[in-house]
Amino acid sequence: MNLPTLQDPLRYTGLYVVDFGDHSGVGFTAEEVAEILDSEKFGQAKVYKIHNAFPDGRMELVGVRREIFELEMGMFFYAEDPGTAEDNYKRLVDLGIRSAPPARAKVHLAHSVDGPIVTALIFPAEYNDEFSRWLLDGNFRTAGTVEGGIEACQRYYLQNPRILRRHQFWNSAAIESLTRQELLEATHRAIVR
């Protein structure tokens, strides 16, 4: 895969490279990659996240499974008593109000029939690293058991918990996504933005 020389490679950290087979494009957002992968025309495309970039133009790329763009992931904070669970929920919602999360997400305070009360943070799976960083940067801490991942999210939905409270986060994208026509044109360029 041939990658172009970037003028300011550091600004591409967190964006994506799409290898279309005969050429590649650098600088797609997660939403744009999801739309590209939805198209039959790009069924064989491979996706890499720019994990790190260096001033000399080198980039660390991490391969991303295409299925990731179709899945949700979650972080689940369990509490043994309602007061602690309510506090976890309130602190998480407050964090999202103070500091916008990296992508849209939902927060539930829920109770399963046979389990403890849980504060669930559910988001698009491709944003796992960003949400982990957001929670760390926001100094979000809990005292109970925590689990996370795609499978944990699927188990949560299968338990059909009773949702006591819910909140929706909407982020304001740091980078505006391309329109459908702009995205189609961008698939022919080596540098998208």
N, C-alpha and C positions, 0 to 999 in steps of 0.2 A: 504494500500500500504506500503510495507516494503522497506525502503531505506537503502543503505549501509552506513557504517561509512566512512567518507571521511578524508583523511590525511590532505588536504589543502582546506577546504571548500570555502574559500574566492575566489579562482580562478574559481569557478563554477558559480559565479554570472553572470547572463545574458545568461547562457546556459539553456538547457531544460532537464526535466525528462519526459520519456515516460513510461506510465503504460500500459503494454501489456496484463494485466488481470492476468496472472499467475505469472508474475514477472515484475520488472521495471528496467529501465536503466537510469543512471544519466550522463549528460555531452554531450548531443547532441547539434549540432549547428542548427540554423534555417533552413539552406539548407538541412541538414540531416533529420530533422523532416519532412520537406515538401516531401522528397523522400520516407520516411517511410509511410507517410499518403497516398501517391499515390498508394501504394501496396495494393491489395485486401487482402493479407495475414494478414495485420494489420488494417483491417477496423474498429475494435472496440477499437483501442488504444486511450488512453486519454493523453493529453499533458499538462504539467505544466512548466511555466517559473520560473527559480530560480531568484526571485526578490531581495533577499538579503541572505547572508550566514554569519554565525558567527564563530569565532574561536573555539567555543565549539562543532561545528558540526551541530548546528541547522540551518535550512533553511526556509525562507519564500517562499512559492510556490504560484503562481497565475495561475489558470486554464486558458487555452487558447483554444478558439473554433477552431476546425479543419479548418473551412472555412477561417480563417484569413490567412492561408498559401497559399490561392488561390487568394487573393485580393490585390489590390493596395490601398494605402492611399495617401493623399496629404495634403499639406499646401499651401494655396493660399493667396498671398499678393496683395491686390488691390490698385491701385493708380488712381487718377483723371486726372493726366497729364502725357504725355509721358516721360518727363524728370525724374520724380520721379520713374516711372516704370522702366526705363532704369537703374537708379541708384540702385534700389532694385535687379534687375537681375545681374548687374555687381558685386555688393557686395556679393551676394549669390554664384556666380561662383568663385569669388576670395577666399571666405571662403573654398570652396571645394578643391581649388588648394593648399591653405595653410595647411589645415587640412583635411585629407581624411575623407569622411563621413562614417558612420557605415556600409553602404551597398550600392549596386549599386542604382543609382537614376538618374532621369532626371529633368532638369530645363527648363522651357519654359517661354519666354516672349510672351504673347498672347493677342489677342483682340477679344472679342466676338462682334457679330453684334450689340447687344443692351446694352452692359455693359461696365464697365471700363476696363482698361488695367490691366492685372494680371501677376504676376510672380508666376509660379506654380512649386512647388517642389513635385515630385511624386516618391514613393518608395514602396517596399513590406510592406504590412500592419503589419507584425510581428515585424517590426523595429520601430514602432511608438515612444516608450519611448526613444530609442537610438537617433532618429533624433531630438526629442524635446531637449534632453540633449546636442546634438551636436550644435544646434542653440543657446542655452543658453550659452554654454561654448565658442562659437565663437562670443558672444556678437552681434548677428544679430538682428537688430531692424528696424522696419518700422513705418511710421506715419499713414498709412491708415488702412482700415478694413482688418482683417485676418480671414479666416475660414479654417477648416481642418476636416479630417476624411474620411472614406470610402465613405459616401454618397456625400460629397463635391467633391470627385474625380469622382464619377459616373456622377454628374451633369456637371462637367467641360467637360467630354468627350461627353455628350449628346448635349452640346451647340455647339460642333464642332467649337471651336475657330480658328481663323487665327493665326498660330504660326509665330511670327516675328523673333524670335531667339530661338535657342535651344542649350543645352549643356548636355553631358552625363557624369555622375560621375561613376567611377569604384573604388571600395575600394580594398585594399589589405587585405585579411582576416587575422585577428589576429590569428585565429586558422584554420589550413588547414583542409578542409573537407575530410572525409574518401572516399575512392573509393567505388564503388558499392559493391564489394566483402567484403571489410573491414566493410562496414556498415551492410551488412547482418550478418556477424559474430558478430558485436557489439550488435545486437539486442538480443543476448543470454547472454550478460554480464551485471552485476549490475553497474559496473563503466566503462564507455566508454573510457575515457581518463584521 
